[in-house]
Amino acid sequence: MLELAKFDDGQIAQLLGHKANEAAVQQVMGNPQLLDLARRPVMVDLILEALPDIEAGKPVDMARVYLYAVTRKMKTDIKSERTFTSLADKLYFLCELSWEMLSTDQMSLN
């Protein structure tokens, strides 16, 4: 098992600065929920994937950032024909999986 140290504000700004424009960096840095999410190194990619929706003014919280990022990823996979199922089928599966994980209190899977 590996535990990564959380990013500090400077590291977050530096990392985002390499992947996003200054306005997007400031938007993330100015939002406590996004900043908290960005402290986790593996979650920065989710924020970057969700940036178009965030910049469009859609509501922002951890669940919605995940939804925006996953939806964009699934649409990309469908468009590039990397998958044969529909977006609705994928979202249904993820909702069922999430519910099962929450209701059984098992927050990991193989």
Beta strands, then each sheet from edge to edge (+ up, - down):
end
